[in-house]
Amino acid sequence: MAVEFTDANFEELALKSDKPVVVDFWAEWCGPCRMVSPLISELATEYDGKAVVGKLNVDQNPEISMKYGIRSIPTVLFMKNGEVVDKMVGASPKQNYAAKIDAAL
């Protein structure tokens, strides 16, 4: 199951993780975000134990969204050791996200 990142838990769950982290920045009103959402859930299940995969609602968590300069959604950040190592903006096929996760493993 995908992790629900928030301004309050982001440091603990994402920045301090010893595994690669995938953060999907999204909002309920965003059409392409609704296309990406089930892919993120599938990836969370497939990479369970290997990577932390989750979502961050930009409307409810503006602090983290601003910190990472999120201007378009969906934006998916790929992080390792607390640093952004890759980024995808816009909807994309599942295999593209999986390839980025594999590269970070």
C-alpha positions as CSV (number, residue, x, y, z in Angstrom):
1,M,0.0,0.0,0.0
2,A,1.2,3.5,-0.9
3,V,2.5,5.6,2.0
4,E,0.7,8.9,2.7
5,F,3.4,11.5,2.9
6,T,2.6,14.8,4.8
7,D,4.5,17.9,5.8
8,A,4.6,16.4,9.3
9,N,6.0,12.9,8.4
10,F,8.1,13.6,5.3
11,E,11.4,13.9,7.0
12,E,10.9,10.7,9.0
13,L,9.4,8.6,6.2
14,A,11.3,10.0,3.1
15,L,14.5,11.8,4.1
16,K,15.6,9.3,6.8
17,S,14.7,6.2,4.8
18,D,17.4,3.7,4.2
19,K,15.6,2.6,1.0
20,P,14.9,4.5,-2.2
21,V,11.8,6.7,-1.9
22,V,9.2,7.5,-4.6
23,V,7.0,10.5,-3.9
24,D,4.0,11.2,-6.1
25,F,2.9,14.8,-5.8
26,W,-0.8,15.0,-6.6
27,A,-4.1,16.7,-6.0
28,E,-7.7,15.4,-6.2
29,W,-8.7,17.9,-8.9
30,C,-5.9,16.8,-11.2
31,G,-7.0,14.5,-14.1
32,P,-3.5,13.1,-15.0
33,C,-2.9,12.5,-11.2
34,R,-5.9,10.1,-11.2
35,M,-4.3,8.2,-14.1
36,V,-1.0,7.9,-12.2
37,S,-2.5,7.0,-8.8
38,P,-3.3,3.3,-9.5
39,L,0.2,2.9,-10.9
40,I,1.8,4.3,-7.8
41,S,-0.4,1.9,-5.7
42,E,0.8,-1.1,-7.8
43,L,4.4,-0.1,-7.6
44,A,4.1,0.3,-3.8
45,T,2.9,-3.3,-3.6
46,E,5.5,-4.6,-6.1
47,Y,8.5,-2.8,-4.4
48,D,7.3,-3.5,-0.8
49,G,10.4,-4.0,1.3
50,K,12.7,-2.7,-1.4
51,A,11.5,0.9,-1.7
52,V,9.2,3.4,0.0
53,V,6.5,4.4,-2.5
54,G,3.9,7.0,-1.6
55,K,1.8,10.1,-2.4
56,L,1.8,13.6,-1.2
57,N,-1.3,15.8,-1.6
58,V,0.0,19.2,-2.7
59,D,-3.2,21.0,-1.5
60,Q,-2.9,19.6,2.0
61,N,0.9,19.8,2.3
62,P,2.2,23.0,0.8
63,E,5.4,23.1,2.8
64,I,7.1,20.1,1.2
65,S,5.6,21.0,-2.2
66,M,7.2,24.4,-2.1
67,K,10.5,23.1,-0.7
68,Y,10.9,20.8,-3.8
69,G,9.6,23.5,-6.2
70,I,6.7,21.4,-7.4
71,R,5.0,23.6,-10.1
72,S,3.2,20.9,-12.2
73,I,1.4,17.8,-11.1
74,P,1.7,14.9,-11.2
75,T,5.4,15.2,-10.4
76,V,7.1,12.0,-9.1
77,L,10.4,12.5,-7.3
78,F,12.9,9.6,-6.8
79,M,15.0,10.0,-3.7
80,K,18.0,8.1,-2.3
81,N,19.7,8.9,1.0
82,G,17.5,12.0,1.4
83,E,18.5,13.5,-1.9
84,V,16.5,13.8,-5.2
85,V,18.2,11.5,-7.7
86,D,15.5,11.7,-10.5
87,K,12.2,13.3,-11.4
88,M,9.3,12.7,-13.8
89,V,6.7,15.4,-14.6
90,G,3.3,14.4,-16.1
91,A,1.7,11.0,-16.5
92,S,3.8,8.2,-17.8
93,P,3.5,4.4,-18.3
94,K,4.2,2.2,-15.3
95,Q,7.4,0.7,-16.8
96,N,8.9,4.2,-16.9
97,Y,8.4,4.6,-13.1
98,A,9.6,1.1,-12.4
99,A,12.8,1.7,-14.4
100,K,13.6,4.8,-12.3
101,I,13.0,2.8,-9.1
102,D,15.2,-0.1,-10.4
103,A,18.0,2.5,-11.1
104,A,17.9,3.7,-7.5
105,L,18.0,0.2,-6.0
